[in-house]
Amino acid sequence: MSNLATIASTLVTVILPVFGLIVIGRLIVRFGIVDRSETRGLTGLIFWILLPSLLFLSIVGARTAPRLDVIAVYFSVALPVFALSVLLGLALLRMTIAQAAVFGLNGAFGNTVLLGIPIVGAVWGGAGLAILLSIIAAHSLLLLPAATVLVELDRGGPQRRLLATVRDTVVGSLKNPIISSILAASVWNGTGLPVPEAPRRMLELLAGAAPALALISLGASLPVLHRGHVGPPVLLAVVIKLAVMPLCMALAVTVAGIPQPAAIVMVVTAALPTGANAFLLAHRSGAMMEVSAATVVVATIVSVATLTAIVSAAS
């Protein structure tokens, strides 16, 4: 198949259906079919029930333990990209420490759950999801605490408050239903027991609804993009997230000798657009809320092209 045909096939069979559901979510809010405030219930259902069901079954079905080599190589890239983005924000963009922390998260924290799971699952199935879940398990436990520490340092609070904030961030991540479902599935695998038929069938029904509803929810919850907010900090963060990070990841998996399909899943995961957690930290800290919101939207739009190119190259 020619390169052009491969790209067209990837666009039609993988990328457009995924982003088409995001557009549907955007449109149902835009035309008032669903009020934005009403999407909170849908988001709660997805994060507490549907996605944990999908992740639990994926891990139990694969009978695989978290890939420590994948986690080590992925974060040997993600953490330096975050750190260098923070330094870039401080030195080049003259940001405060809190603003630079949010900027660093914009450049390194990908939408691994709402966007990564549907794309990786559609292309690489259970084998790909097993790799992605190893990354998801460590994603919020490493990058979010690092950014939170910097935000608290900028506030100049006492050391006790800083330690308490980091502790609360880590504990909160462990209580996250996404992380909890991964841990629960790993424990279940350790018992060697099969999932009983009735609960397994129920989980399968819930899991089947997860990808489509997650994408619709993502579209419905994307912040409104204001043209005046798309400046150098947004464009630079998008370049770092969609170009610099996947290129560095491709180099890292090559040097480390990571086999397929783990290697390409890691590159695709690195190329995912900025996740909403970056915006949530910006909102909580009061730093760069508009910039972070614009980064999430612009990166999501541009990733249609970049993800198409990367997935096509791997086909």
N, C-alpha and C positions, 0 to 999 in steps of 0.2 A: 504494500500500500504506500502511495506517495506521501510525503510529509503533509501536503495540503489536505489530502483525503483523511489522514490520521487526525489532524487538527479538527477538521469538520466533524468527523465521527465522534471525537471526544466532546466537542462543543454540544452536539445534538443529543448524545446519549447520556452524558454525565453532567456537564456544567449547566446547560440551560434548564433541565428539569429541576436541579437544585435551586438555582437562583430564581427560576420561575415561581417556586413556592414562596421565596422571600418577597418577591414582587406582589404576590397575592396577599400576603400578610400586610404589606404596606398599603395596598389598595383598599382593603376592607376597613382600615382605619381612616384612610384619606377620604373615602366616600361615606363615612359614618355608619357602615354596616355593623361595625363593632366599635364601641368607644374605647379610646386608649386605656382608660382606667379599668375597663373590663378584661383587658388582656392579662392582668395580674393573676386572676384565677387560672387561666390557661397556662401561664408560666409556672405557677405553683404545681399544677397537675403534672406538667412535663418534667420538672426538676425533682419532684418528690416521688413520683410513681412511674412514669413511662420510661424515661432515660435510665433510672436505676434498674428497671426490669430488663432493658436491653443490655446494659453493661454486665449485669449478673449472669444472664444467660450466655453472653459472648465468652466470658471467662470460664464459666463452668463447662460450657460445650467444648472449648478448646483444650481444657485441662492443662493450661500453661501457667507457670509462675511469672511474675513481673520480670521483664528483661533488664537486668542490672546493667548490661553492656549498652543497651539502648538509652537508658536513663543517663548513664555516665557521659556518653558521647553527645547526646542531645543538649544536656545542660553545660557541657564544656564549651558549647557555642552560645546557648541562650543567655547564660549569666554574664559572659564577657560582652555580648552585644548590649545587654541591659546596662552594664557598668560604663561602657564606652559611650552609649547614648546619653547617660546621665552627665558624663564629663563634657560631652559635646553641648548639651543644654547649658551647662554652667559657663563654659569657656566661650562658645561661639554665639549662643543666643542670649547670654546674660540673664539666665533664669535664676530664681531662688532655688534652694535645695529641694523644697517640696515640689516646685514646678518641674525641676529636672527629673525628679523621681517619677512623676506622672509621664513625662516625655519618654523616659527610659522604658516604662511599662508599655507605652504606645508602640514602641519599636520592637519589643521582645515578647509581649504576651499575646498569643494567638487565640482565635476562637476555636479551640480544640473540641468543644462539646457540641454546640449547636450547628456548626458548619463542618467541623472535622469528621465527626462520626458519620453523617450522611454521605460525604464524598468518599472517605476511605472505605466505608462499608459497601458502597456501590461499585467501586473499582476492584478492591482486593478482598472483599468478603471477610469472613471470620479471621483469617490469618492476618489480614491488615489491621483489623480492629484490635487483635491481641497486642500488636506492636503499639498502636495508638494509645491503648489503655495504660500501658506502662508509662507513657509520657504524661498522660492526664493525671495519673496518681501523684506525680511529683511536681506538676506544673504550679498548682496553687500553694504547695508547701515550700517552694523555694523563691519564686519571683515575687509573690504578694508580700511575704514577710520582709524581703529585702527592700521593697519600695516603701512599705509601712515604716520601717526603721528610719529611713531618710526623711520621711514626712515628719515623724516625731522629733527627730534631731533638729529640723528646721523650726519647729515650734519652741524649741529650747526648754522643754519640760524636764522635770527631775528624772534621774536614772530609774527610779522605781516605776514611774509612769511609762517610760520607754519599754522596760522589761515586761510590764503588764500588758502593754499594747501588742508586743510581739507574741507573748503567750496567748493572748486572746485571738490573735490572727491565726496562729497555728492550730489551736483547739477548734476554732470555728471552721477551719479548712477540714479538719478530721471529722467534724460533725456534718459537713456538707454531704447531702445524699449521694452525689456522684462518687466522692471518695469513699463513703461508707459502703456503697454497693460493691465497689472494687475490692475493698478489704474483706467484706462478707463472703464474696465469691472465692477469694483466695483461701479463706479459712475453710469454706465448704469443700473446696478441692482437696484440702489437706486430709479431710475425713475419708475420701475415696468413695463416698456414697453417691448414688444417682439421685437426681431431683425426682420426687414422687410425681406420678403422671398428672394428677389433677392440678397441683401447684405449677408444674412445668407448663401445662397447656394454658393456664391463666396468665402466666408470665409471657408466654409467646404471643398471646392476643394483645397484651399491653405493649410489648416490645414492638409489634408490627405497626402500631400507631405512632411510635416515638419519632422516627426521622421526619415524616411529613409535618406533623404538628410542631416539632421543634423549629423547622425552617419557617413555617408560617408565623410562629411566635416571634422569631428573630426579626422578620420583616415588620411586624406590627410594633415592635418595641424599639426599633432603630430611632435614634434622636433625629429631630428635624434639622436639615442641613441649611445653614445660612451662609450665603456666598461670602459675606464679609469676614467670616471666621477662617476661611481657607487661605492661610498665609504660609510663610516659610516653616514654622514649627509643624504644621500639618503635613505639608508636602515632604519635608525631610523625614518625618516619622514614617510616612507611607513608603518612601524609598528604602529606608532601613528595614522595615518589616517585610515588604514584598520582594525586595531584590537582594539587599545585603545579607540578610539572615539566611535565606535559602541557599545562596551561593556559598556562604561560609559552611553551611550544613553539608552541602554536596562535597565540599573539600574534606570536611571532617570524617564523613562516612567512608570516603575513599581511602584516606590515610589509615583509618582504624580497621579497614577491611570488613565492614559490616555487610553481611550477605543480603541478597534480595529475598523477600520483598521488604525487609525491614529498612533497608537503605532508602528506597524511594518513598516509603511512608514517612520516614523522618524528614526528608526534604519537603514533601508536600505539607506536612504538619508545620514546618518552619515557615512555609509560604502562606499559611492561613492569615487572613486579615486580622487586625487588632480586635481582641475580645472585649466584651462589655465590662469586664472587671476593671479595666483601665479607667473607663469612664466613671465607674462606681467609686474607685479610690479618689479620683479627681473631685467627685461630688462630695465625698465624705471629708476631704481635706480642704475643700474650697479653693483648690489651685487648678487653673486651666480647664475648667469644666467645658467651656465652649470649644476650646481647641481639641480636647480629648474626644468630645462628641463628634466633631467634624472629622477627626482622624478615623474613628470607627466607621463612619458612613463612607468616606472617600476610599478608604482601604478596601471595604467590602465591594464597592463598585469596580474599582480597578482590578481586584483579584479575579474577576471574571476572565480577564485576558491572561493574567499571569498563571493562574491555576490551569487554565486550558493548555497553555504552552508547556507547563511542567508535566502534567498528566499525559499529554500527547507524546512528549519526548520519551516517556517511560513505556509507552505502549509498543 
